[in-house]
Amino acid sequence: MIRRLRAPLLTGAVFAALLSAACSGEHTSAASSSEPTPVAVRAATVQSQAIDRYLRVTGSISADEHAEVAAEIGGRVVGTPVERGSRVAAGAVLVRLSATEADASLREAQANAGQLEARLGLVAGQPFDASHVPDVLTARAALDWAEADFARIKSLLDQKVVSQSEYDQKLTQVNSARQQYQLAQNVAQQSYRSLEAARARVDLARKAAADTVVRAPFAGIVAERLVGTGDYVSRGTKVATVVRIDPVRVELTVPEQYLSQITAGQAVRLSVDAYPNEVFTAKIRFVSPALKSDQRALTVEAIAANADGRLKPGLFATALLQHPAPGPATLVPAAAVETVAGTSRVYVITAGEKIEERIVTLGEKVGDRVELASGVKAGERVAANPRGKLADGVRVQIEG
């Protein structure tokens, strides 16, 4: 009886064991099938390398020369041969004023000077000598004759041939001739001073006549023409604005902590928003001897060639000034950096082929690589092509 009951019990136990093993196999298979597939990525090694470092500063562009040209005399505008945008050479005519009055004044001044020159007997280019003035020569001849006549009378007086009164008369004539000679010399000197004044008035009249033509002070471009034909201008009235924009000046503001890294002649790389993909070159011409007290910053001026005229005065510029590197840089491919909402991150591949997300600080850009100032170390591996599909803890499979 007992043996008959034990056989069914053993059969049930075996069946239960087989069922338990089957269920366990099903759970293991399900667990293995739910594990995520590794993400395929390319790996890049973080490198350490010395690079050129640049100080980034900002500034503005201004014209090399800027002149608001004004009239030197008053008059009616009779000609305006230039327009806004005209390129002009140094001395080119900007505005013409009526020259009738100025020309008449010049001729009058020249006539007065010529009259005095004739009175003094001066020839063009001949220096002044009072002894050669006609009136002086006449007075000198009269003195010489009086002295000769007096010498004759004196010899006759010694011989008792003439009286004392005749002698005294000739002496008086000699003294009078001598005074006339000195007076002629003084008059000649006064006349010459008058001639100098007359010549100065000629120069002023000649300048006034020349000032009826307003000229460009330097080669450049006419930015504004402020008067037209028929306008009346007075002395000091602005008639045109001329600028020279080749080269241009770039005024930069450099923080005081970088003072020791700035020197005259240093190369500068410029970029402007108007040409986002272009770099312009400049050279530092001037370093201010003092800091701006309100900004604790240094004013630096650079000069940039601008033959094509694309750099316009007033443009905001960003400048890169090379400075000594404190040490090697940590570089990764630029494609390995993912920036969202101003925060940059890379995905480091750990020894277990899993992703570790790290926030990084960007530094200089070197070709297709970028410097990471913090967040990673040289020799580590990062995902070179994250494309937004990686996250902390994700398992990856290295391609290539």
C-alpha positions as a Markdown table, in Angstrom:
| # | Residue | x | y | z |
|---|---|---|---|---|
| 1 | Met | 0.0 | 0.0 | 0.0 |
| 2 | Ile | 2.8 | 2.4 | 0.9 |
| 3 | Arg | 4.8 | 1.6 | -2.2 |
| 4 | Arg | 1.8 | 2.3 | -4.4 |
| 5 | Leu | 1.4 | 5.8 | -2.8 |
| 6 | Arg | 5.1 | 6.7 | -3.1 |
| 7 | Ala | 5.3 | 6.3 | -6.9 |
| 8 | Pro | 2.7 | 9.0 | -7.7 |
| 9 | Leu | 4.4 | 11.4 | -5.3 |
| 10 | Leu | 7.8 | 11.0 | -7.0 |
| 11 | Thr | 6.2 | 11.5 | -10.4 |
| 12 | Gly | 4.6 | 14.8 | -9.2 |
| 13 | Ala | 7.9 | 16.0 | -7.8 |
| 14 | Val | 9.7 | 15.4 | -11.0 |
| 15 | Phe | 7.0 | 17.2 | -13.0 |
| 16 | Ala | 7.2 | 20.2 | -10.6 |
| 17 | Ala | 11.0 | 20.4 | -11.0 |
| 18 | Leu | 10.7 | 20.3 | -14.8 |
| 19 | Leu | 8.1 | 23.0 | -14.7 |
| 20 | Ser | 10.2 | 25.2 | -12.5 |
| 21 | Ala | 13.2 | 24.9 | -14.8 |
| 22 | Ala | 11.1 | 25.8 | -17.8 |
| 23 | Cys | 9.8 | 28.9 | -16.1 |
| 24 | Ser | 13.3 | 30.0 | -15.0 |
| 25 | Gly | 14.5 | 29.6 | -18.6 |
| 26 | Glu | 11.7 | 31.7 | -19.9 |
| 27 | His | 12.5 | 34.5 | -17.4 |
| 28 | Thr | 16.2 | 34.5 | -18.3 |
| 29 | Ser | 15.5 | 34.7 | -22.0 |
| 30 | Ala | 13.1 | 37.6 | -21.4 |
| 31 | Ala | 15.6 | 39.5 | -19.3 |
| 32 | Ser | 18.3 | 39.1 | -21.9 |
| 33 | Ser | 16.1 | 40.2 | -24.7 |
| 34 | Ser | 15.1 | 43.5 | -22.8 |
| 35 | Glu | 18.7 | 44.8 | -22.4 |
| 36 | Pro | 19.2 | 47.9 | -24.8 |
| 37 | Thr | 21.5 | 47.7 | -27.8 |
| 38 | Pro | 24.8 | 49.6 | -27.5 |
| 39 | Val | 25.0 | 52.9 | -29.5 |
| 40 | Ala | 27.6 | 52.9 | -32.2 |
| 41 | Val | 30.0 | 55.9 | -31.9 |
| 42 | Arg | 33.4 | 57.0 | -33.1 |
| 43 | Ala | 35.9 | 57.6 | -30.4 |
| 44 | Ala | 38.4 | 60.5 | -30.3 |
| 45 | Thr | 41.3 | 60.8 | -27.9 |
| 46 | Val | 41.7 | 64.0 | -25.9 |
| 47 | Gln | 45.1 | 65.5 | -26.9 |
| 48 | Ser | 47.4 | 67.9 | -25.2 |
| 49 | Gln | 49.2 | 70.3 | -27.5 |
| 50 | Ala | 50.8 | 73.8 | -27.4 |
| 51 | Ile | 48.7 | 76.3 | -29.3 |
| 52 | Asp | 48.6 | 80.0 | -30.2 |
| 53 | Arg | 46.5 | 81.8 | -27.7 |
| 54 | Tyr | 44.7 | 85.1 | -28.4 |
| 55 | Leu | 43.3 | 87.9 | -26.2 |
| 56 | Arg | 39.8 | 88.8 | -27.5 |
| 57 | Val | 38.9 | 92.5 | -27.2 |
| 58 | Thr | 36.4 | 94.8 | -28.8 |
| 59 | Gly | 36.6 | 98.3 | -30.4 |
| 60 | Ser | 35.3 | 100.4 | -33.2 |
| 61 | Ile | 36.6 | 101.5 | -36.6 |
| 62 | Ser | 37.2 | 105.1 | -37.5 |
| 63 | Ala | 38.5 | 107.0 | -40.5 |
| 64 | Asp | 42.3 | 107.6 | -40.7 |
| 65 | Glu | 41.5 | 111.3 | -41.4 |
| 66 | His | 38.2 | 113.2 | -41.1 |
| 67 | Ala | 38.0 | 116.8 | -42.0 |
| 68 | Glu | 35.0 | 119.2 | -42.1 |
| 69 | Val | 36.3 | 121.6 | -44.7 |
| 70 | Ala | 35.2 | 125.3 | -44.2 |
| 71 | Ala | 35.4 | 128.4 | -46.3 |
| 72 | Glu | 38.3 | 130.8 | -45.5 |
| 73 | Ile | 36.5 | 133.9 | -46.8 |
| 74 | Gly | 32.9 | 134.9 | -47.5 |
| 75 | Gly | 31.4 | 134.8 | -51.0 |
| 76 | Arg | 28.8 | 133.4 | -53.4 |
| 77 | Val | 29.2 | 129.8 | -54.4 |
| 78 | Val | 29.6 | 129.6 | -58.2 |
| 79 | Gly | 30.7 | 126.0 | -58.6 |
| 80 | Thr | 30.5 | 122.6 | -56.9 |
| 81 | Pro | 32.4 | 120.1 | -59.0 |
| 82 | Val | 32.1 | 117.2 | -56.5 |
| 83 | Glu | 29.3 | 115.1 | -55.1 |
| 84 | Arg | 28.8 | 112.9 | -52.1 |
| 85 | Gly | 31.0 | 109.8 | -52.6 |
| 86 | Ser | 33.4 | 111.5 | -55.0 |
| 87 | Arg | 37.0 | 110.3 | -54.7 |
| 88 | Val | 39.3 | 113.3 | -54.6 |
| 89 | Ala | 43.1 | 113.9 | -54.6 |
| 90 | Ala | 44.8 | 116.2 | -52.2 |
| 91 | Gly | 44.2 | 119.8 | -53.4 |
| 92 | Ala | 41.2 | 118.8 | -55.5 |
| 93 | Val | 38.6 | 121.5 | -55.9 |
| 94 | Leu | 35.5 | 121.1 | -53.7 |
| 95 | Val | 33.8 | 124.4 | -54.0 |
| 96 | Arg | 34.4 | 127.6 | -56.0 |
| 97 | Leu | 33.4 | 131.1 | -54.7 |
| 98 | Ser | 33.0 | 134.3 | -56.7 |
| 99 | Ala | 36.5 | 135.8 | -57.1 |
| 100 | Thr | 35.7 | 139.2 | -58.5 |
| 101 | Glu | 36.2 | 141.2 | -55.3 |
| 102 | Ala | 39.3 | 139.2 | -54.2 |
| 103 | Asp | 40.9 | 139.6 | -57.6 |
| 104 | Ala | 40.3 | 143.4 | -57.5 |
| 105 | Ser | 41.8 | 143.7 | -54.0 |
| 106 | Leu | 44.9 | 141.7 | -55.2 |
| 107 | Arg | 45.5 | 144.0 | -58.1 |
| 108 | Glu | 45.2 | 147.1 | -55.9 |
| 109 | Ala | 47.6 | 145.7 | -53.4 |
| 110 | Gln | 50.1 | 144.8 | -56.1 |
| 111 | Ala | 49.8 | 148.3 | -57.6 |
| 112 | Asn | 50.6 | 149.9 | -54.2 |
| 113 | Ala | 53.6 | 147.7 | -53.7 |
| 114 | Gly | 54.8 | 148.3 | -57.2 |
| 115 | Gln | 54.6 | 152.1 | -56.6 |
| 116 | Leu | 56.8 | 151.9 | -53.6 |
| 117 | Glu | 59.3 | 149.6 | -55.3 |
| 118 | Ala | 59.6 | 152.2 | -58.1 |
| 119 | Arg | 60.2 | 155.0 | -55.7 |
| 120 | Leu | 63.0 | 152.9 | -54.0 |
| 121 | Gly | 64.4 | 151.9 | -57.4 |
| 122 | Leu | 64.1 | 148.2 | -56.5 |
| 123 | Val | 64.4 | 145.5 | -59.2 |
| 124 | Ala | 62.6 | 142.1 | -58.7 |
| 125 | Gly | 64.9 | 139.8 | -56.7 |
| 126 | Gln | 67.3 | 142.6 | -55.7 |
| 127 | Pro | 68.0 | 143.1 | -52.0 |
| 128 | Phe | 67.3 | 146.5 | -50.4 |
| 129 | Asp | 70.2 | 148.8 | -50.0 |
| 130 | Ala | 69.4 | 152.4 | -48.9 |
| 131 | Ser | 72.5 | 153.8 | -50.5 |
| 132 | His | 71.2 | 152.8 | -53.9 |
| 133 | Val | 67.8 | 154.6 | -53.5 |
| 134 | Pro | 67.6 | 157.5 | -56.1 |
| 135 | Asp | 66.7 | 160.1 | -53.5 |
| 136 | Val | 69.6 | 159.0 | -51.3 |
| 137 | Leu | 72.0 | 159.0 | -54.3 |
| 138 | Thr | 70.9 | 162.6 | -55.1 |
| 139 | Ala | 71.5 | 163.7 | -51.5 |
| 140 | Arg | 74.9 | 162.0 | -51.5 |
| 141 | Ala | 75.9 | 163.8 | -54.7 |
| 142 | Ala | 74.8 | 167.2 | -53.1 |
| 143 | Leu | 76.9 | 166.4 | -50.0 |
| 144 | Asp | 79.9 | 165.5 | -52.0 |
| 145 | Trp | 79.7 | 168.7 | -54.0 |
| 146 | Ala | 79.2 | 170.8 | -50.8 |
| 147 | Glu | 82.2 | 169.1 | -49.1 |
| 148 | Ala | 84.4 | 169.7 | -52.2 |
| 149 | Asp | 83.4 | 173.4 | -52.4 |
| 150 | Phe | 84.0 | 173.8 | -48.7 |
| 151 | Ala | 87.5 | 172.3 | -49.0 |
| 152 | Arg | 88.3 | 174.9 | -51.8 |
| 153 | Ile | 87.0 | 177.8 | -49.7 |
| 154 | Lys | 89.0 | 176.6 | -46.7 |
| 155 | Ser | 92.2 | 176.6 | -48.7 |
| 156 | Leu | 91.5 | 180.1 | -50.0 |
| 157 | Leu | 90.8 | 181.3 | -46.5 |
| 158 | Asp | 94.2 | 180.0 | -45.4 |
| 159 | Gln | 95.7 | 182.1 | -48.2 |
| 160 | Lys | 93.6 | 185.2 | -47.0 |
| 161 | Val | 91.9 | 185.2 | -50.4 |
| 162 | Val | 88.3 | 184.9 | -49.2 |
| 163 | Ser | 86.6 | 186.3 | -46.2 |
| 164 | Gln | 85.5 | 184.6 | -43.0 |
| 165 | Ser | 81.8 | 185.1 | -43.9 |
| 166 | Glu | 82.2 | 183.2 | -47.2 |
| 167 | Tyr | 83.9 | 180.4 | -45.3 |
| 168 | Asp | 81.0 | 180.2 | -42.7 |
| 169 | Gln | 78.5 | 180.2 | -45.5 |
| 170 | Lys | 80.1 | 177.2 | -47.2 |
| 171 | Leu | 80.4 | 175.4 | -43.9 |
| 172 | Thr | 76.7 | 175.9 | -43.3 |
| 173 | Gln | 76.0 | 174.5 | -46.8 |
| 174 | Val | 78.1 | 171.4 | -46.0 |
| 175 | Asn | 76.2 | 170.8 | -42.7 |
| 176 | Ser | 72.8 | 171.2 | -44.5 |
| 177 | Ala | 73.8 | 168.7 | -47.3 |
| 178 | Arg | 74.9 | 166.2 | -44.7 |
| 179 | Gln | 71.6 | 166.5 | -42.9 |
| 180 | Gln | 69.7 | 166.2 | -46.2 |
| 181 | Tyr | 71.7 | 163.0 | -46.9 |
| 182 | Gln | 70.8 | 161.5 | -43.5 |
| 183 | Leu | 67.2 | 162.5 | -44.0 |
| 184 | Ala | 67.1 | 160.8 | -47.4 |
| 185 | Gln | 68.5 | 157.6 | -45.8 |
| 186 | Asn | 65.8 | 157.7 | -43.1 |
| 187 | Val | 63.1 | 158.3 | -45.6 |
| 188 | Ala | 64.4 | 155.4 | -47.7 |
| 189 | Gln | 64.2 | 153.1 | -44.7 |
| 190 | Gln | 60.7 | 154.2 | -43.9 |
| 191 | Ser | 59.7 | 153.7 | -47.5 |
| 192 | Tyr | 61.1 | 150.2 | -47.4 |
| 193 | Arg | 59.1 | 149.4 | -44.3 |
| 194 | Ser | 56.0 | 150.7 | -46.1 |
| 195 | Leu | 56.9 | 148.4 | -49.0 |
| 196 | Glu | 57.1 | 145.4 | -46.7 |
| 197 | Ala | 53.7 | 146.2 | -45.4 |
| 198 | Ala | 52.4 | 146.6 | -48.9 |
| 199 | Arg | 53.9 | 143.3 | -49.8 |
| 200 | Ala | 52.2 | 141.7 | -46.8 |
| 201 | Arg | 48.9 | 143.1 | -48.0 |
| 202 | Val | 49.7 | 141.5 | -51.4 |
| 203 | Asp | 50.2 | 138.2 | -49.8 |
| 204 | Leu | 46.9 | 138.6 | -47.9 |
| 205 | Ala | 45.1 | 139.6 | -51.1 |
| 206 | Arg | 46.7 | 136.7 | -53.0 |
| 207 | Lys | 45.6 | 134.3 | -50.2 |
| 208 | Ala | 42.1 | 135.7 | -50.3 |
| 209 | Ala | 42.0 | 135.2 | -54.0 |
| 210 | Ala | 43.2 | 131.6 | -53.6 |
| 211 | Asp | 40.7 | 131.0 | -50.9 |
| 212 | Thr | 37.9 | 131.5 | -53.3 |
| 213 | Val | 38.6 | 127.9 | -54.3 |
| 214 | Val | 38.0 | 125.5 | -51.4 |
| 215 | Arg | 40.3 | 122.4 | -51.8 |
| 216 | Ala | 40.5 | 118.9 | -50.3 |
| 217 | Pro | 43.1 | 118.9 | -47.5 |
| 218 | Phe | 44.1 | 115.3 | -48.3 |
| 219 | Ala | 43.2 | 112.4 | -50.7 |
| 220 | Gly | 40.0 | 110.7 | -49.7 |
| 221 | Ile | 36.2 | 110.5 | -50.3 |
| 222 | Val | 33.7 | 113.3 | -50.1 |
| 223 | Ala | 31.3 | 112.1 | -47.3 |
| 224 | Glu | 29.1 | 115.3 | -47.5 |
| 225 | Arg | 28.7 | 118.3 | -49.7 |
| 226 | Leu | 26.9 | 120.9 | -47.6 |
| 227 | Val | 26.4 | 123.9 | -50.0 |
| 228 | Gly | 25.2 | 124.3 | -53.5 |
| 229 | Thr | 25.6 | 126.8 | -56.4 |
| 230 | Gly | 24.1 | 130.2 | -55.4 |
| 231 | Asp | 24.5 | 129.8 | -51.7 |
| 232 | Tyr | 26.3 | 132.6 | -49.8 |
| 233 | Val | 28.9 | 131.4 | -47.3 |
| 234 | Ser | 30.8 | 133.4 | -44.7 |
| 235 | Arg | 34.2 | 132.7 | -43.2 |
| 236 | Gly | 34.1 | 129.4 | -41.3 |
| 237 | Thr | 31.0 | 128.0 | -43.0 |
| 238 | Lys | 31.4 | 124.2 | -43.5 |
| 239 | Val | 31.1 | 123.3 | -47.2 |
| 240 | Ala | 32.1 | 119.6 | -47.3 |
| 241 | Thr | 33.3 | 116.7 | -45.3 |
| 242 | Val | 36.2 | 114.6 | -46.5 |
| 243 | Val | 37.4 | 111.3 | -45.0 |
| 244 | Arg | 40.3 | 109.0 | -45.7 |
| 245 | Ile | 39.4 | 105.4 | -45.1 |
| 246 | Asp | 42.6 | 103.6 | -46.4 |
| 247 | Pro | 43.9 | 102.8 | -44.0 |
| 248 | Val | 41.4 | 102.9 | -41.1 |
| 249 | Arg | 42.0 | 103.2 | -37.4 |
| 250 | Val | 40.7 | 100.6 | -34.9 |
| 251 | Glu | 40.4 | 101.8 | -31.3 |
| 252 | Leu | 40.5 | 98.9 | -28.9 |
| 253 | Thr | 39.9 | 98.7 | -25.2 |
| 254 | Val | 42.3 | 96.2 | -23.4 |
| 255 | Pro | 41.8 | 95.3 | -19.7 |
| 256 | Glu | 44.6 | 96.4 | -17.4 |
| 257 | Gln | 45.7 | 92.8 | -16.5 |
| 258 | Tyr | 46.9 | 92.3 | -20.1 |
| 259 | Leu | 48.9 | 95.5 | -20.2 |
| 260 | Ser | 52.3 | 93.7 | -20.3 |
| 261 | Gln | 51.2 | 91.7 | -23.4 |
| 262 | Ile | 50.5 | 94.7 | -25.7 |
| 263 | Thr | 53.3 | 96.4 | -27.7 |
| 264 | Ala | 53.4 | 98.7 | -30.7 |
| 265 | Gly | 53.8 | 96.8 | -33.9 |
| 266 | Gln | 52.0 | 93.7 | -32.6 |
| 267 | Ala | 49.8 | 92.0 | -35.2 |
| 268 | Val | 46.0 | 92.0 | -34.8 |
| 269 | Arg | 43.3 | 89.8 | -36.3 |
| 270 | Leu | 40.0 | 91.7 | -36.9 |
| 271 | Ser | 36.5 | 90.5 | -37.5 |
| 272 | Val | 33.3 | 92.5 | -38.0 |
| 273 | Asp | 29.7 | 91.4 | -38.0 |
| 274 | Ala | 29.2 | 92.7 | -41.6 |
| 275 | Tyr | 31.6 | 90.0 | -42.9 |
| 276 | Pro | 31.2 | 87.1 | -40.4 |
| 277 | Asn | 33.5 | 84.6 | -42.2 |
| 278 | Glu | 36.4 | 87.0 | -43.0 |
| 279 | Val | 39.5 | 88.0 | -41.0 |
| 280 | Phe | 41.2 | 91.3 | -41.5 |
| 281 | Thr | 44.7 | 92.1 | -40.4 |
| 282 | Ala | 46.0 | 95.1 | -38.6 |
| 283 | Lys | 49.0 | 96.3 | -36.6 |
| 284 | Ile | 49.1 | 98.2 | -33.3 |
| 285 | Arg | 50.3 | 101.7 | -33.9 |
| 286 | Phe | 49.7 | 103.4 | -30.5 |
| 287 | Val | 49.5 | 102.2 | -26.9 |
| 288 | Ser | 48.1 | 104.8 | -24.5 |
| 289 | Pro | 50.6 | 105.8 | -21.8 |
| 290 | Ala | 47.8 | 105.8 | -19.2 |
| 291 | Leu | 44.7 | 103.8 | -18.3 |
| 292 | Lys | 41.2 | 105.2 | -18.4 |
| 293 | Ser | 40.4 | 105.7 | -14.7 |
| 294 | Asp | 36.6 | 105.0 | -15.1 |
| 295 | Gln | 37.2 | 101.7 | -16.9 |
| 296 | Arg | 40.6 | 100.5 | -15.6 |
| 297 | Ala | 41.4 | 99.7 | -19.2 |
| 298 | Leu | 44.0 | 100.7 | -21.8 |
| 299 | Thr | 43.3 | 102.4 | -25.1 |
| 300 | Val | 45.1 | 100.8 | -28.0 |
| 301 | Glu | 45.0 | 102.0 | -31.6 |
| 302 | Ala | 45.7 | 99.7 | -34.6 |
| 303 | Ile | 45.9 | 100.5 | -38.3 |
| 304 | Ala | 44.3 | 98.2 | -40.9 |
| 305 | Ala | 44.7 | 98.4 | -44.7 |
| 306 | Asn | 41.4 | 99.1 | -46.4 |
| 307 | Ala | 42.1 | 99.4 | -50.1 |
| 308 | Asp | 38.7 | 98.0 | -51.1 |
| 309 | Gly | 36.9 | 100.3 | -48.7 |
| 310 | Arg | 34.8 | 97.5 | -47.1 |
| 311 | Leu | 35.7 | 98.5 | -43.5 |
| 312 | Lys | 33.5 | 101.4 | -42.8 |
| 313 | Pro | 34.0 | 104.0 | -40.0 |
| 314 | Gly | 31.7 | 103.3 | -37.2 |
| 315 | Leu | 31.7 | 99.4 | -37.5 |
| 316 | Phe | 32.0 | 97.4 | -34.3 |
| 317 | Ala | 35.1 | 95.2 | -34.4 |
| 318 | Thr | 36.4 | 92.2 | -32.5 |
| 319 | Ala | 40.1 | 91.9 | -32.3 |
| 320 | Leu | 42.3 | 88.9 | -31.5 |
| 321 | Leu | 45.8 | 89.7 | -30.1 |
| 322 | Gln | 48.2 | 86.8 | -29.7 |
| 323 | His | 49.7 | 86.4 | -26.3 |
| 324 | Pro | 52.1 | 83.9 | -24.7 |
| 325 | Ala | 50.5 | 80.5 | -23.8 |
| 326 | Pro | 50.7 | 79.5 | -20.1 |
| 327 | Gly | 50.8 | 75.8 | -21.0 |
| 328 | Pro | 49.6 | 73.1 | -23.4 |
| 329 | Ala | 46.0 | 73.0 | -24.4 |
| 330 | Thr | 43.5 | 70.1 | -24.1 |
| 331 | Leu | 42.0 | 69.6 | -27.5 |
| 332 | Val | 39.1 | 67.6 | -28.8 |
| 333 | Pro | 37.3 | 67.6 | -32.2 |
| 334 | Ala | 34.8 | 70.4 | -32.4 |
| 335 | Ala | 32.1 | 67.9 | -33.4 |
| 336 | Ala | 32.5 | 66.1 | -30.1 |
| 337 | Val | 31.2 | 69.2 | -28.2 |
| 338 | Glu | 27.5 | 69.5 | -27.9 |
| 339 | Thr | 26.2 | 73.0 | -26.9 |
| 340 | Val | 22.6 | 73.5 | -25.8 |
| 341 | Ala | 21.2 | 76.7 | -24.3 |
| 342 | Gly | 24.8 | 78.1 | -23.8 |
| 343 | Thr | 26.0 | 75.0 | -21.9 |
| 344 | Ser | 28.7 | 72.9 | -23.6 |
| 345 | Arg | 29.2 | 69.2 | -22.8 |
| 346 | Val | 31.2 | 66.2 | -24.1 |
| 347 | Tyr | 30.5 | 62.5 | -23.6 |
| 348 | Val | 33.5 | 60.6 | -22.2 |
| 349 | Ile | 33.8 | 56.9 | -22.9 |
| 350 | Thr | 34.7 | 55.0 | -19.7 |
| 351 | Ala | 36.6 | 51.8 | -19.4 |
| 352 | Gly | 33.3 | 49.9 | -19.4 |
| 353 | Glu | 32.3 | 51.3 | -22.7 |
| 354 | Lys | 29.7 | 53.5 | -21.1 |
| 355 | Ile | 29.1 | 57.2 | -21.4 |
| 356 | Glu | 29.9 | 59.7 | -18.8 |
| 357 | Glu | 28.4 | 63.2 | -19.5 |
| 358 | Arg | 30.6 | 66.1 | -18.5 |
| 359 | Ile | 30.1 | 69.9 | -18.6 |
| 360 | Val | 33.1 | 71.6 | -20.2 |
| 361 | Thr | 34.4 | 75.2 | -20.6 |
| 362 | Leu | 35.5 | 76.1 | -24.1 |
| 363 | Gly | 38.8 | 77.8 | -24.9 |
| 364 | Glu | 40.5 | 78.6 | -28.2 |
| 365 | Lys | 39.4 | 77.1 | -31.5 |
| 366 | Val | 42.3 | 75.5 | -33.5 |
| 367 | Gly | 41.1 | 74.4 | -37.0 |
| 368 | Asp | 38.5 | 71.7 | -36.6 |
| 369 | Arg | 39.4 | 71.2 | -33.0 |
| 370 | Val | 38.5 | 73.2 | -29.9 |
| 371 | Glu | 40.2 | 73.6 | -26.5 |
| 372 | Leu | 38.5 | 72.5 | -23.4 |
| 373 | Ala | 39.6 | 74.6 | -20.5 |
| 374 | Ser | 38.0 | 72.2 | -18.0 |
| 375 | Gly | 36.0 | 69.0 | -17.8 |
| 376 | Val | 38.4 | 66.4 | -19.4 |
| 377 | Lys | 42.0 | 65.3 | -19.2 |
| 378 | Ala | 44.5 | 64.4 | -21.9 |
| 379 | Gly | 44.3 | 60.7 | -22.9 |
| 380 | Glu | 40.6 | 60.2 | -22.2 |
| 381 | Arg | 38.3 | 59.2 | -25.0 |
| 382 | Val | 35.2 | 61.1 | -26.0 |
| 383 | Ala | 32.4 | 60.4 | -28.5 |
| 384 | Ala | 33.3 | 62.2 | -31.7 |
| 385 | Asn | 29.8 | 62.2 | -33.1 |
| 386 | Pro | 27.2 | 62.5 | -30.3 |
| 387 | Arg | 24.4 | 64.0 | -32.3 |
| 388 | Gly | 22.1 | 64.2 | -29.3 |
| 389 | Lys | 21.6 | 60.4 | -28.9 |
| 390 | Leu | 23.9 | 59.9 | -25.9 |
| 391 | Ala | 23.3 | 60.3 | -22.2 |
| 392 | Asp | 25.0 | 59.5 | -18.9 |
| 393 | Gly | 25.3 | 55.7 | -18.5 |
| 394 | Val | 24.5 | 54.7 | -22.0 |
| 395 | Arg | 26.5 | 51.7 | -23.3 |
| 396 | Val | 28.3 | 52.3 | -26.6 |
| 397 | Gln | 30.1 | 50.3 | -29.2 |
| 398 | Ile | 33.2 | 51.9 | -30.8 |
| 399 | Glu | 33.2 | 52.1 | -34.6 |
| 400 | Gly | 36.3 | 51.6 | -36.6 |
